[in-house]
Amino acid sequence: MPWRHWHEIREQVLALSLGNDSAPNLQKTNSWVTRNKLLSPEFNDNKDEAELGNLMGDDGEKLLAVVDDIRKIDSLRNEELHIPQIVVVGDTSTGKSSVLQALTRLPFPVAGELCTRFVTETTIRRCSPPERPGYNVEVKMDGSSPSQAAPFLPKSFESDEWVEVFQHLREDIDDAFKKMSPDPLLPSGISKKEVHPRLGISSTGPRPLPIPQLQKHRLQITVRKPNQAHFSIVDIPGLISNGATVDIQLSIELARQYIKNEQAIVLAITPADVVIVNQKWLNLVTEEHALDRTIGVITKTDKIEEMNHESTFNLLRNRVGSEYHLKLGWFAVRNRSPKEIIDGELFEERDRKEDVFFGGGKWKEATSSFPAWDSIDPKVLGIQRLKRTLQGYLYKQVKENLPGLRNKIRSLEVEYNTRIQSMGFPREKPRDQRVYLSEIQTMYEAEVERSLNGDYRFVDNPKHPSRLRYHVKTFNDAFESAMKHNAIKYHWQVNDQDDEADGAGILNWINNTWDAHRGSEPRHDAPRSLKKELVKQQTESWETKTKLYIQQVEEAIKACNNDLFRFACENDDLRLKIREKLEARETRAFEDAKAELHNILKDRDYIDSWNPQLQFFIDECQYPRIERQVKLQLAEQKKAAATEANPSEASPDQVSARALFYSNNKKVYEVHDWLYAYWKVAYPRFVDNVIIQVVERHLLGPNGPLKLFNRNWIFDLEDDELDELVGENEVTRAERKELKERLAGLKNALEKADTALRSRT
């Protein structure tokens, strides 16, 4: 707009404010001027605003401003901080938008359907030099995907002249309301004229479904205005009774979302010509236990001749115990008529007419015959009294609840910091991912060493899986004992004949095996394969018992490994990925151990030994046998001396008995005693080999399952492998981002709350 044109219009508006009869009738020639003059500063009741400011003082206004700033922090939107605020609710077509405009003196639409589709959050605060008058208008896309663009881009403006600020504000509010209408959602080729907002698209076919009108988005308006007491208010779309089901549900959802805030002051709008029991807001406020913080506002009082006088006056009297008693009271206002809106009636004139209306005219006539009229407090009549009451209650609410709000913010800050710390460091870059994984590995490695060295975390719980060395040694003891006492096929025989009567003793077994394996050796020599076959059969249970022992050790290692990974990595998904990545190497480590065991079991075929104890054990068996024969021979000689003339000569029976002994000794006893001696040196050697070579070297050693998760493995991972392994998924990244945003918001809010609390001391 050219400056000269702008200057002329401004002069015309000023002329109107001074009552200049020569001012042209702008409402007939310029619709902008008609709406602009309505709310220009020259026509605002600065006296009332000054009174509101005095009511709270500078500290009070600063306190309200701080709370409004905290409420506007987007990252805290979903926190149940219960920040004090004024919330306007009511059914559709109750005059709610007119009340909002009268309270704020801002150019909100008051006709049509534009004002009923989304939440409007308005804050007006005082600006003093050097700060200039201005505003910010922005759409907050609640309930939308991050990629969805706002239908209205943020707008801001400031100027030294409030009239100029107001003009731009009016245009931007109009633009925002139009762009946030559901028209862009219509199918291609369908015009707005073809659509009924309640019924949907016209059609000759079946009755169409209604087109949704409401949105979850918020229009956030912040205005800086001279001589303006701080004031903020939230307007909720009217509660819908007819229309699209989604709109009916959303209107209730939006209202409930704000009403359930325990510190919200609810401004409930009710028209005088409607029975209050039919108002949907009443049920909603009752359900949310908000009656004690609700102020009722009766509109359309100019239709007093059409309404139930007694019902309206009883609400205004607000007697304790009455059916619709509200702790914060009932108020009555007179909104502008449609003609007054079209004519561009000033707010100053609106307020004057309101005072005149409640002091006489139709209102006085209607109340003249109603005895309860005298008991209605004049302080509940009129928009300015309502605004002062709202501001007073809000200020009181803020002042009383700010310390508790601060404590809640601090508690949430601690909670979110704890949650972020539990997530560990961010893992988007390869370097961060390696550092993060290395920290887990370091903790894991330290716990492995503790489990292997006996420095246990759980000293008082011997069965805990992390006590691996304890479990392995317990298995070692049991394995050694089993090999010593229960790992031979036949019991050793120290006598010269088997104890078993059925011939199933070891001596008979050796004799039968000798005969079964006779080959090309000389007649009385032992078969070449005899000893190897005897060792094989006598120790045939070693394999089963050893595999059982190894299985126990493996299970203990796996249980310990599971516990150590849980201890070092609390993230279930990440821990699973690490284990899956190491699974092939872990399987190979167990297979290597089994291969080593297989080799040790095969070594049983090698039956030679250079153990010096071998001969000692042979002699240990042979000496008693020979000793028994000597004693037997001496006893026979002594007996012969008593009965025979020549006892020095051996009898044929004695010679035959000695010959039989030496024959058996050569064929059975010597083999038995060697087999026993060999077993005495072989089973400890076997036990040691299994424990040292299989368990200690392979299962617990540097290449064992517990040593695979090491730094070399981490640094050998390619970047893509690393990202796949420990890179945060989209859900975690989004959660981390949200937590950081909330923490930033909480920090901001905490600083503001602390500043406000310090200013009060």
Salt bridges, closest charged atoms under 4 A:
GLU11 OE2 - HIS7 NE2 3.82
ASP48 OD1 - ARG388 NH1 3.61
GLU49 OE2 - LYS387 NZ 2.88
GLU51 OE1 - ARG388 NH1 3.10
GLU61 OE2 - ARG126 NH2 2.53
ASP68 OD1 - ARG71 NH2 1.95
ASP68 OD2 - HIS230 NE2 2.44
ASP69 OD2 - LYS752 NZ 3.98
ASP74 OD2 - LYS140 NZ 2.54
GLU79 OE2 - ARG742 NH1 2.76
GLU113 OE1 - ARG117 NH2 3.36
GLU121 OE2 - ARG77 NH1 3.02
GLU121 OE1 - ARG218 NH1 3.08
GLU131 OE2 - ARG125 NH2 2.98
GLU131 OE2 - ARG224 NE 3.76
GLU138 OE2 - LYS140 NZ 3.25
ASP142 OD2 - ARG77 NE 3.42
ASP142 OD2 - ARG218 NE 2.48
GLU158 OE2 - ARG132 NH1 3.42
GLU158 OE1 - ARG224 NH2 3.16
ASP160 OD1 - ARG132 NE 3.04
GLU161 OE1 - ARG10 NH2 2.96
ASP172 OD1 - LYS155 NZ 3.82
ASP174 OD2 - ARG35 NH1 3.15
ASP174 OD2 - ARG170 NH1 3.41
ASP175 OD2 - LYS155 NZ 3.69
ASP175 OD2 - LYS179 NZ 3.34
ASP183 OD2 - LYS192 NZ 3.84
ASP235 OD1 - LYS96 NZ 2.90
GLU253 OE2 - LYS216 NZ 3.51
GLU287 OE1 - ARG256 NH2 3.06
GLU288 OE2 - ARG256 NH1 2.67
GLU305 OE1 - LYS362 NZ 3.68
GLU340 OE2 - ARG334 NH2 2.78
GLU340 OE2 - LYS353 NZ 3.12
ASP343 OD2 - LYS339 NZ 2.73
GLU345 OE2 - LYS353 NZ 2.48
GLU349 OE2 - ARG352 NH2 2.32
ASP351 OD2 - ARG105 NH2 2.16
ASP351 OD1 - ARG350 NH1 2.86
GLU354 OE2 - ARG350 NH2 2.99
GLU400 OE2 - LYS396 NZ 2.90
GLU413 OE1 - ARG410 NH1 2.43
GLU447 OE2 - ARG450 NH1 3.41
GLU447 OE1 - ARG457 NE 2.61
GLU449 OE2 - LYS707 NZ 3.71
ASP455 OD2 - ARG450 NE 3.66
ASP496 OD1 - ARG625 NH1 3.02
ASP496 OD1 - ARG628 NH2 2.51
ASP515 OD1 - LYS667 NZ 3.08
GLU543 OE2 - LYS547 NZ 2.89
ASP563 OD2 - ARG457 NH2 2.55
ASP563 OD1 - HIS464 NE2 3.78
ASP572 OD1 - ARG575 NH2 2.70
GLU586 OE1 - ARG579 NH2 3.62
GLU596 OE2 - ARG697 NH1 3.81
GLU596 OE1 - HIS698 NE2 3.46
GLU627 OE2 - LYS631 NZ 3.68
GLU636 OE1 - ARG658 NH1 3.32
ASP673 OD2 - ARG625 NE 3.01
ASP673 OD1 - HIS672 ND1 2.93
GLU696 OE2 - ARG469 NH1 2.77
ASP719 OD1 - ARG434 NH2 2.94
GLU721 OE2 - LYS581 NZ 3.13
ASP723 OD1 - ARG733 NH2 3.67
GLU728 OE2 - ARG427 NH1 3.76
GLU728 OE2 - ARG736 NH2 2.23
GLU735 OE2 - ARG419 NH2 3.33
GLU738 OE2 - ARG742 NH2 2.62
ASP754 OD1 - ARG406 NE 2.83
